[in-house]
């Protein structure tokens, strides 16, 4: 679901991933890409692509961070159980 949001509304997906300052920067890039897409002879599509890829990477990074936290917590719990 977050990946679909990253494709349709990249700044919102980054905001939900817990990165508000990146969401603002991505929002500016996304809006600039939309505006340039409407103007003739100006390539706005690459800017939209960068905003979307950035959002996908931010969502994936959040999921990876959560996975890493779970692994560390499990390892600490096993260590505590073994000691005590």
N, C-alpha and C positions, 0 to 999 in steps of 0.2 A: 504494500500500500504506500509506503514511504517513497519507493522508487517511482511509482506513478506520479506522486505529488512532486517529486524532484524533476520529472519531465515536464509536467504541466505548469507548475508554479515553483520554480527553483528557490526563490528567496524564502518562501514559506517553509519548504522542506528543511532548509538550513536553519531557520529559526526553531523549528521543532526538534532539530538535532542538538539544540542547546548552544548554538554559536551566533549570538545576536549581532555582533559587529561584522562578522562575515556575511550575515544575512543582509545587512544594510549595503555593504559593498556589492554583493551579488545582485541586490535589487536595483542598484544604480546601473550596473552592467546590463541587466536584463531589460530595463526600461530603455536604455540607450540602444540596445539591439533592436527592440521593437520599433523605436522611432526611426532608426536608420533603415529598417526593413521597408518602411513605408515610402522613404525617399528614393527616387530613381537613381540608378548608377552608384549607389552606396551599398557596400556589402554589410548588411546587418545580420545575416544568417550565421556567420562565424562567431559573432558576439553572443548570439543566443546559444549556439553550441557550446561555447566556453562556459556560459552560466549553467547550462544543464549538466555538463560533465563535472563541474565544480560541486554542484548540489549532490550528484550521485556519489562522488567521493566523500563528501561530508557525511552523508547518510551511512555509507559503508564504514567510515571511520568510527562513527558512534556505535554501530553494531559490534565492531571489532573491540572497541574499548570496553563495552559491556561484557563481552566474552572473556577478555583478559582479566577484568575484575572478578568474575565468577571463578576463573581458574586460580587466581591468587587466593581468594577467600577459601576455596576448597583445600588448597595446599596448606594454608595456615591452620585450618580446622583439623586436618589430619595430623599436622605436627603437634598441635596442642593435645589431641587425643592420645598420641603416642607417648608424649612426655608425662601426661597426668592421668 
